[in-house]
Amino acid sequence: MGWTDKTISALVEPNRAHRKAYVDPDLFELEMERIFERLWIYIGHESQVKSPGDYYLAQVGRQPMVMTRDHNGEIHVLYNRCPHRGAQLCSARKGNAGRRIRCSYHAWMFNLDGSLDRIPASEGYDGTDLKMDAPEFQVQRAPRADNYRGFWFASLAEEGPDLESHLGYAKTAFDQLIDRAPGGETEVVGECFHMIQQSNWKIFLENQLDASHPGATHESTGVAAMTVEREMRGVGNEPPVAYGFLSDFARLGIDGWGKFGTVGHPQGHCTLEGYMGLRPDDEDTNEYVRLMYEAYGEEQAEEILGVNLHHVLVYPCLSVQPPLQQLRAVRPLGPDR
């Protein structure tokens, strides 16, 4: 189907959306072109390329990208393909390339900022137009790359709002992730969890902001957690704090979850407001609060901990859950996954 602005607008009404918005392959390609390859897309956190030579793979729209840290400590976001014949440069999800990235096809060597460093058997290119400093033989950089408090984004559009203007109120999500750490720093520890979900990317993100479903969909999880909590206390043990968050799925009930509210913000960002709160009688939590008071002072610590956010959708494809220090990045692969 040849989509126009008019036919696209007709897909969404105040109280419903047409199924084609979630399944049409041509519309998906337009989303990649007009949304994912224009806006600021989350790449990763600076701690994922902690050391010189480190790299981490990402995706911006339909384009494979790689985030690198060079030996001056600078972070770069590059297209993950060799400018010679288009071969993939970095194949592992993350790793360390040493001082240079080596293409596995013809062994061209690139510095970690994407600049061409060396071509083996370069005499074979004598008489051609190949020049080491020619722009077309450097690894292409993302037109724009920037970070907010260590969280890196890239945009494939040459022009547009800067990162902070795009984030707007959504900056609160990252402020919360960092400020909730008594030391004022955060990092990605261990491996990220990766999965392919058989649904349209919008379904997943809409679900993150849907407070009507947890009391029903996750009720069995909550009941199981409450049962374990009760059994542990029955033998004199205190359940882990995480069980309290799980048991709230059942404890709050459908009516309790219904008190959460979804709020829209400029640039497409949304928040689900209704913080489940800390457990004041938990020993570990009380120690955490003490450390926060020590780091920030009581007034500022309470201001940080009192921010009423459960989920933040950083448009178009990032979900942040500050109270649980959790972040989910969505990479659309097709209209149905």
MOJO-V335955 format. One record per backbone hydrogen bond with DSSP energy under -0.5 kcal/mol. NH is the residue of the N-H (numbers start at 1). CO is the residue of the C=O. Records with the same first field share a line. If there is no record, write none. Layout:
NH=CO / CO
//
This chain:
3=1
8=4
9=5
10=6
11=8
12=9
13=16
16=13
18=11
21=18
22=19
23=19
24=20
28=24
29=25
30=26
31=27
32=28
33=29
34=30
35=31
36=31
37=32
38=35
39=35
41=39 / 154
43=152
44=152
46=150
48=45
49=46
50=47
53=69
54=51
55=95
56=67
57=93
58=65
60=63
61=59
63=60
64=62
65=58
66=78
67=56
68=76
69=54
70=74
73=70
76=68
78=66 / 76
79=140
80=64
81=79
82=87
86=82
91=89
95=55
97=53
100=97
101=110
102=100
103=101 / 108
104=88
107=103
109=118
110=101
111=115
112=99
114=111
117=109
118=109
122=119
124=121
125=122
126=123
128=125
134=131
137=134
138=135
139=114
142=77
144=155
146=153
148=151
149=147
151=148
152=44 / 150
153=146
154=41
155=144
166=162
167=163
168=164
170=167
171=168
172=169
173=170
174=170
175=171
176=172
177=173
178=174
179=175
180=176
181=178
182=180
184=181
189=187
194=192
197=195
199=197
203=200
204=200
205=201
206=202
207=203
208=204
209=205 / 206
210=207
211=209
213=210
216=213
217=213
218=213 / 214
219=216
222=218
223=219
224=220
225=221
226=222
227=223
228=224
229=225
230=226
231=227
232=228
233=229
234=230
235=231 / 232
236=233
237=232
239=237
243=240
244=240 / 241
245=241
246=242
247=243
248=244
249=246
250=247
251=247
252=248
256=252
257=253
258=254
259=256
260=257
261=273
263=271
265=269
268=265
269=266
270=313
271=263
272=311
273=261 / 271
280=278
282=279
286=282
287=283
288=284
289=285
290=286
291=287
292=288
293=289
294=290
295=291
296=292
297=293
301=297
302=298
303=299
304=300
305=301
306=302
307=304
309=307
310=272
311=272
312=320
313=270
314=312 / 318
315=313
317=314
318=314
319=328
320=312
321=326
322=320
324=321
325=322
326=321
328=319
330=317
332=330
337=334
//
